[in-house]
Amino acid sequence: MIKLWIEIADKTAEYVAKNGSAFEQIVAQSEANNPKFSFMKPNDPYRAYFEQKVIEFAKGLSMYFFP
């Protein structure tokens, strides 16, 4: 389950880094009731991980945790 969560967070962060905050808002709204995307909610404890991955992907520094 953790592997799946990290894969979803990483892939979403990559797309947000490429497509911007408007894309992030669209995904957050469309997946608001999906627990697999809870990391996108402002008060979620894993929000910081997601935000850091967005920064890393934007700078070209990040790789996927799981190949």
Backbone as a ProteinNet text record, in pm:
[ID]
protein_1_A
[PRIMARY]
MIKLWIEIADKTAEYVAKNGSAFEQIVAQSEANNPKFSFMKPNDPYRAYFEQKVIEFAKGLSMYFFP
[TERTIARY]
81.9	0	86.2	193.5	282.3	345.4	387.4	448.9	352	226.7	126.3	108.1	100.3	83	200.1	321.6	439.5	440	404.2	399.7	299.1	182	79.1	126.3	181.5	230	341.7	435.3	547.1	499.8	413.9	366.6	285.2	201.2	122.8	214.6	315.9	411.9	484.5	518.9	585.9	495.6	368.3	274.7	249.7	241	222.4	344.1	463.3	585.3	585.6	534.7	532.4	417.7	302.7	180.6	133.2	192.7	162.5	52	30.8	-63.9	-208.6	-241.6	-378.8	-408.9	-312.4	-328.7	-345.9	-267	-278.2	-419.2	-474	-608.9	-713.3	-698.3	-792.1	-788.5	-667.9	-655	-708.7	-674.1	-720.2	-872.4	-936.8	-1083.1	-1143.3	-1088.3	-1146.5	-1123.1	-1018.6	-985.6	-1010.4	-1090.5	-1113.6	-1166.3	-1241.5	-1299.2	-1222.7	-1109.7	-1028.5	-917.8	-921.2	-819.6	-677.1	-661.4	-527.6	-461.5	-542	-490.4	-500.9	-509.7	-523.8	-402.4	-286.8	-165.4	-179.8	-281.9	-302.8	-380.4	-435.9	-511.1	-413.5	-443.1	-349.1	-307.7	-395.7	-364.1	-317.3	-299.5	-255.6	-109.1	-75.1	63.6	164.6	120	210.1	215.3	150.8	151.3	294.6	373.5	511.3	592.9	572.5	642.4	605.7	476.2	428.1	486.5	482.9	535.2	684.5	759	902.4	928.3	848.2	865.2	833.6	734.2	704.1	826.8	886.5	1005.5	1119.5	1141.3	1249.7	1227.8	1106.5	1078.4	1094.2	1051.5	1063.1	1209.7	1296	1438.3	1513.2	1441.7	1506	1591.8	1565.5	1648.5	1588.1	1462.6	1395	1391.1	1388.3	1366.6	1256.9	1201.3	1097.8	1159.7	1087.5	1134.6	1142.8	1041.1	1037.1	1048	1142.3	1156.9	1041.9
-120.2	0	126.4	124.1	240.3	262.9	156	168.9	235.5	195.2	253.9	401.8	436.2	576.4	661.1	611.7	687.4	701.6	596.8	603.9	708.7	711.3	809.7	951.5	968.9	1101.9	1149.1	1061.5	1098.8	1134.4	1053.2	1078.1	1207.5	1228.7	1351.5	1472.3	1460.9	1570.6	1601.7	1498.7	1520.7	1599.3	1559.5	1629.3	1773.1	1793.3	1929.2	2014.8	1957.9	2032.7	2074.3	1988.3	2017.6	2109.8	2094.9	2162.7	2276.9	2294.5	2408.7	2390.6	2497.9	2494.2	2478.9	2526.4	2508.1	2359.9	2284.1	2139.5	2076.4	2121.1	2069.2	2091.3	2208.7	2238.7	2149.3	2123.9	2037.5	1896.5	1844	1708.6	1703.8	1802.5	1805.5	1806.8	1882.6	1887.1	1757.6	1703.9	1583.5	1459.7	1461	1346.1	1374.2	1474.1	1515.4	1403.2	1313	1203.5	1072.1	1078	958.4	954.5	857.1	852.5	833.9	784.6	767.5	902	1008.9	1142.7	1234.4	1177.1	1259.7	1349.6	1312	1393	1531.1	1551	1681.1	1777.8	1728.4	1815.2	1894.3	2022	2109.4	2059.8	1993	1950.3	1805.7	1739.6	1600.5	1592.2	1494.9	1484.9	1455.4	1404.7	1373.3	1483.5	1594.9	1708.4	1759.2	1763.9	1813.3	1726	1595.2	1505.6	1541.3	1555.1	1587.7	1720.9	1822.5	1953.5	1947.3	1872.1	1857.5	1787.3	1686.9	1616.5	1708.5	1793.9	1890.2	1978.4	2028.9	2113.4	2036.4	1913.8	1833.9	1805.9	1769.1	1744.3	1871.7	1984	2110.8	2146.6	2110.3	2138.6	2027.2	1919.6	1806.1	1722.9	1731	1660.9	1529.5	1506.2	1393.2	1272.4	1158.8	1033	960.6	859.8	784.2	699.8	692	613.9	466.5	418	279.4	274.1	199.8	190.2	117.4
0	0	0	78.2	83.8	-53.6	-118.9	-250.7	-347.5	-345.5	-433.9	-402.2	-274.6	-235.1	-285.4	-267.5	-311.2	-462.9	-533.8	-679.6	-726.1	-664.1	-700.8	-667.1	-548.4	-507.5	-598.7	-630.2	-716	-857	-913.5	-1050.2	-1054.5	-954.1	-948.3	-934.4	-850.7	-832.6	-963	-1037.6	-1165.7	-1261.4	-1268.8	-1357.3	-1310.5	-1179.8	-1127.2	-1159.4	-1147.2	-1179.9	-1326.7	-1413.2	-1557.7	-1596.8	-1531.9	-1577.7	-1489	-1372.1	-1288.4	-1185.8	-1111.6	-999.8	-1044.7	-1163.7	-1214	-1229.7	-1279.3	-1291.9	-1154.2	-1057.8	-921.1	-866.3	-887.9	-838.8	-904.5	-1033	-1104.2	-1046.4	-1026.7	-971.9	-829.1	-749.2	-610.6	-602.8	-690.5	-690.9	-741.9	-849.3	-908.3	-822.1	-741	-656.5	-508.1	-477.9	-338.9	-250.6	-306.5	-227.6	-241.8	-308.9	-329.9	-224.8	-133.1	-27.1	-79.1	-200.6	-257.8	-287.2	-292.6	-320.5	-198.5	-80.5	40.5	63.2	9	23.3	-39.8	-120.3	-184.3	-95.4	12.7	104.1	191.3	214	286.3	424.5	497.1	633.5	643.7	531.3	533.6	577.6	663.5	710.4	599.3	485.3	374.5	269.1	296.2	204.9	182.1	288.1	276.9	181.7	186.8	93.4	-49.9	-74.5	-208.1	-256.3	-173.4	-211.6	-241.6	-161.8	-185.3	-318.5	-350.3	-477.5	-595.7	-582.5	-689.1	-714	-608.1	-619.9	-686.4	-642.3	-698.1	-846.9	-883.6	-1025.2	-1107.1	-1053.1	-1124.7	-1150.6	-1057.9	-1072	-1144.9	-1177.4	-1243.6	-1151.2	-1023.1	-923.4	-877	-904.6	-844.6	-936.8	-873.4	-943	-865	-926	-857.6	-747.8	-636.8	-522.6	-559.4	-631.4	-674.8	-826.6	-878.6	-1024.3	-1089.7
[MASK]
+++++++++++++++++++++++++++++++++++++++++++++++++++++++++++++++++++

